[in-house]
Amino acid sequence: MATKAYGALTPYAVKELASFIHGTGAKRSILLLGPPGIGKSVLVREIAQEIARDQGRVFLEYKRQHIAGIDLEQVFANPERYFVYVDLRLTEAEPVDLMGRPVTVTIRDRKQIVYHPPQWAVLLAELPGVLFLDELTNIQRPDVLAAAYKLIQDRAAGFTGFSPGVQVISAGNRPEDSSIANLLPAPLLNRVYRIEVEPPTVNQWVRWVSTQYDRCDEKVFAYLYRFPDDFCRVPEEGETLEGYPTPRSYTFLANDLVAAVEAGLKPSIIRTLCIAALGSEVGERLFAFWQNPVPGFTEFLDNPSLFQELNLDQRYIAVVVIGQGLAETVFKLAASVPEEQEIPAARVLIEPNLRASVQLLDIIGAENKEYLALLWFILSNRLHAPWNDALYLELCAQSQNVKDSYASVGNLLR
């Protein structure tokens, strides 16, 4: 399992620090280091998006040699309106991709070599933005590595310098995370802010996935609440032919399991899918957990004591099912009223619809207060103001047991 580096920052703290550095005049380059699959690439893109939003600019992502749906003539004519994000995977690059292509021109009968810069470099020469150099420590070619160093140190692609509003952010794995990861020259490290990134927590990951994707298999979330140590387990050997669990692999699986069920895949195929994503040990355990049958939300409402009859794994799944059911109940009520709704009015609307749920929540809280913390986390990821506040206040008003439980698990609700 990958070790946590001393001084490593959470993804949120990295965003905060990177935004501060971008706001300084120097905009010094940043190097993010951490295990594979923890979301470094996604993090950099979100940093660029937030900076663009804070500056009131249109976010442009340069990808696959173009910016889809954007008239570049308009971009170059109005550079003050835009913020460009360029993502280069260095292990797939040639030196000409980073420095420009040499071409021959004739001036006063003398043939000369000049460099035509890549289009992304021309954009960065005119617009503010972020240049992201991914997999910096995994480059095996010295010529590509030298070109990448120039981008970081000189803020230029060949002879094309970047605008003062551009920041260069690179990312890579540590040698203990990957057998192909290389150490970097000391002079280069002395010219960048080197930041270690720690994996997100399960709660942070669930919150992010819930906002990014319309459908995810909730049982994957329940499994990670039950077995949080299985969230990120990078192999110690550095090389492997087997999958292993990371935030990235759980993101893939949580999405694909929904489609697999809809496609009617047999359990044996779904088991293989789990192992392919997470490796044999964790994949087998998640599949066994995933297969645990639990009653539906209405069955729990009709007979709350069913919760007490479940085993430990089933209870975690049941909490997710109940959270989904409560959220759906509130969704339906919210759809029947105008969007502009105050908390008191929302409480009046949901109050009679919660009476059947309170007895169930009393039983859940009596078994383990942490179940209610998990339940509220699920609800808070799905509901928005004023309905999340109205639901919380009304549940606490209708049940002293629920109120006491939430008061005692305040840290878990953060």
N, C-alpha and C positions, 0 to 999 in steps of 0.2 A: 504494500500500500504506500502511496506517495506520502512523504512527510511534509508537514506544514512548516514553511520557512519562518524564521523569526522575523517579525516586523511585516509579515504579509498583510495585505489590505483586502477587505471585502470588496466585491464588485461596486457597491454603492460608494465606498470611500475612494476607490480608484476614479470613478466618475467625477466626484467632487474635486479631487486633486488635479485631474487632467483638465477640467474646466478652468480651474484657477491658473494653471500653467499657460493655458491657451490665452487667458486674459492678460498675461504679462506681455511687455513689449518684445522680449526675446523669443517667446514661444519655443522654448528649448525642446529638443527631441526627447521622446519617452520610449523606454524599452520595457515591455511587460513580459514577465517570465512566470511560468506556472505549468502544471501538468496538462496533458492533452485532454480535450473534451470538456473543459470547465466553462467555456463560453467567452474566451478572450476575444475572438473575432467579433462575436455578437456585441460584446461590451464596447469595442472601439466604434462600431457603427452607431450604437446608441449615443455614445459621447458626441460624435459628429452631428447627429440629428438634434441633440439638445442644444449644442452650441449654435447651430443654424436657427433653431427656434428662438433662442434667447436674443439673437441678433436681428430677428425679424426678416430673415432671408429664406428664399426657396431652397430646399435641400435637393441637390442633384447627386445621384449615385452613378459614377462612371464605371461601367461593367461591360465586359466582353466587347471592348472597342467602340462603345457608343453609349449615349444616354437616350433611353427609349422615350419617344413621344416629345422630345424637346428640340426646338429649333436653335441650333448652335449659333446661327447668325444673331438671333435675339439675345443669346447669352453673352456673346462677345460685345454686343452693342450696349448691353446694360449690366455690366459686371457687378454693380452695386446691389443688384437684386438677389444674387445667387450665392450659394455656398456649396462647393463641390467636394465629394467624398470619393477617393480613388483607392481601391483595394487591389493590391498586387500580391500574388502568391509567388514568393521568390524561388521556390523549388521548381516552378514551371517556366521561369523566365530565362531569356537569353540576354547577354549584355546589351544588344541593340534595343531590346524592349525597355531598358532602363536609361540608356544614354542617348539614343537616337541612331538613325541609320546614316552612314556616310554616303554622300553623293558627290559626283564630280561637277564642278561648274567652271566656266571659262571667263576670266576677267582680263581684258587687254591681252588676249592671246595666250594667257597663262592658265593652264589647268590647275585647279585647286580642289581640295577636299573640304567639304563643310558637312555639318551634321544637321539633318532634318529631325527635329525633336518629335517624340510621340505626341499624339493629340492630347493625352491626359496631362502631359507636362506643359503644353501650351495653355491649357485651361488653368493649371495651378500657377502659371506665370501671370495670369490676368485676374483670377478670382481668389478670394480667401477659401480655405478648406482644410481638409485633413488628408494626408497621404499615409495609408496604412500598408506597411511592409510585413506581410505574414510569413511565419516560419523562418525567421532570420537565422536562428541557430542550426537549422537543418540543411543549409546550403552546403553542397559538396563540391561545387566548382569555384576555384579561386577567382576566375574572371567575373563571375556573377557576384561573388562576395565583394570584390573591389568596387563594382558599380553600385552595389547597395550601400557601401560605406560612404560613397560620394553623395548619395541622396541624403543620408543622415547628417554627415558632417558639413557639407557645402550647401545643402538645401538647393540643389541644382541637378538637372538631368542633362549630362553633357555640359553644353555651354548655355543652357536655358535655366536661368535662376527662377526660383519661386517668388511669388508675391509676399510681402511682409505679413499677410494674414493667413499664411499656410503653416500648419504644424505637422511634423513627421512623427508618427507613432509606429513602432515596430513591436513584434511579439515573437516569442519562441518558447521552446521547452527547455527544461534544465537537463543536464546530462543524466541525472538520476531518474528522469522521467522517460528518456528516449536514448537508445543506444546510438542513434545517428546525430544526436545533438552535439554541437561543437562549442568549445569555449570561445570567447570573443577577445580580440586584442584589447589590452588594457587602455591604450589611447582612445579607442572608440568608446569604451565604457565611461571614460572620464569626460566624455562630451555629451552624455545623455543622463536623464533621470532614470535609474534602474529601479523598477517597482515589481515586487513579488505579488502575485494575485492568488488569493486563496479561493477554493471552490465556493459557490453559493451554498447557503443552508437549504435544507429541504423546503422550508417555508418560502424562502426567496425564490427558489426555482418554481414551486407550484404557482406562486403569484405571477411570475413572469410567463409561464406556459399558459396560464388561464387567460392572460391578456393578449397573447400572440395567436392562439389557435382557438377556433370555434368549438372543436370537439376533441376531447382527450379521454382515454379510458381512466375513469376515476379510481379503479381498483389499483392502478399503478401508484397513484397518490397514497391510497390507504396502505399499500405495502411499504412505502418509504416512511410513513409515519410510524409503522410498526417496527421496521428494521432500518433505522436511519444510517447505521454503519455500512449498509450496502449501497449507499448513494454514489460514492466515488472511491473506486478501488483500482488504481492504476497498478499494473504488474510491476513487481520489483525488478524483474529481469530486464525490462526494457524492450525485449523482443518476444513476440508470441504469435501463434496462429489461431488463437482463441479470442473471442470477444470478451470485453470486460466492462463493468458498469461505470459510467460517467454521466454527468448531467446531459451530455449530448446524446448518448445511447438511450437514456430514459426518455428523452424528448422524441426521438424516432419511434420508440416502442409505444409510448402512450398514444401517439397519433395512429400508428399502423394497426394497433389492436382493434380500434374502432372499425376500421375498414375490413379487417380480417373477419370479425364477427358478422358484419353486414354481408360479406361475400359468402358466408356459410362454410368457412374453412373448418375442417375436422379438428378436434382437440389435439390430435397428434401433430398436425401441421402448426397449430398455434404454439404448442410446446417447443417445436423446432425454432419458431420465430423468436421466442423468448430467449432460448439458448444462443441463437445467432447474435442477438443484440447484447446480451449480458454475460455470456460465458456459461459453462455447464453448471457450476455451483449455484450462482445467484439466479440464473435463468430457470433452473429446476425449482428453486425455492419460490420464485415469483409465480411460476405457473401453478404450483400446488396451492399457493395462496389465492391466486386468481380464480381457481376452480371452486373455491368454497361457496356453496349456495347460501343465500340469505333471503329472508322474506322481503317483500316490497314495502314501500312507504305506507300505503294504506293498510296493509296487514299489521304493521307496527302500531298504527293509530288505533286500530280495532282491538288489538291485544298487546299492550305495551310490555307485558311480562315476557313476551317472546325474546326480548333482548337478553334477559337473564339466562336463557337457555342456550345461548350461543357460546362457542369456544372463543378463545382470545383473538385468533385471526379473524373469525367471522364478525366479532364486535367492531373491529376497525373498519371492515367493509360496510357494516351496518351503519356506522356513524356517517360514512360518506353518502350512503343511500338516503338516510334521513335528512342530511344536509341538502341534498339535491331536491328532495321532496318539499322541504320547507321553502327553499328558494323558489321553486316552481309555483308554490301556492302564492307567494308574494308577487311574483311576476304577473300572474293572472289578475290579481287585484290591481296592480299598478297599471295594467293595460286598460282598465275600465274607467280610469279617471284622467283628467288633464295632466300634462307633464309637469306643470308648475304646481307642486304640492308641498305644503309645510309639514313638519314632523308631527305636530298635534293632530292634524287632519289625517295623516297616514296612519297614526296609531288608532284613531277611531275606526278606520276602515278595516284594519287587520285584527283588531281586538277579538271579535267573536270567532274569527277563523283560527285562532291559536289555542283555544281552550282544549281541543283534543290533543294538541301537541305537548302541552305543559306536563300532563301526567307522564308521557313518554320521556320527556327531558328530566323529570324528577327521578325516574328510575335509572336513567343513564348516569346522571350526576351522582346518585347514591352508590353506583358500582365503582366509578373512578372519575374524579373531577377533570382529569386530563381529557376524557372523552368530550366533555363540553367545550374545552378549549379548542380541540380539533374541529368540533362542529361549528364553532363560531368562526374559525379561520376559513372554513369552507364557505360559509355564508357570506363573510365579508369580501371574499374574492368574487362573488357573483352579484351582490347587490350594491347599489349606489344610493347616494343621498336622494331623498330623505329616508328611503325605505330601510337601509341598513340600520340607521339610528333608531327609527321607529320600531323595528323588530326587536332590537336589543333592549330598548327601554320597556317595551310591552312584555317581553318574556320575563324580565326581572320584576316587573310590577305584578305579574300573575303568579310568580313562584318565588318564595323566599329562599327555597333550596337552590334554585337556579341563580338567584342574585348572590347568595353566599358563595356558591361555587365559582362564579366569575370573579368575585372579589378576591378569592384565594389563589387564583391562577393568573393574576394580572400579567406576570412576566411571560407566561406562555402565549398570551394573546398578542404580544408585540411582534 
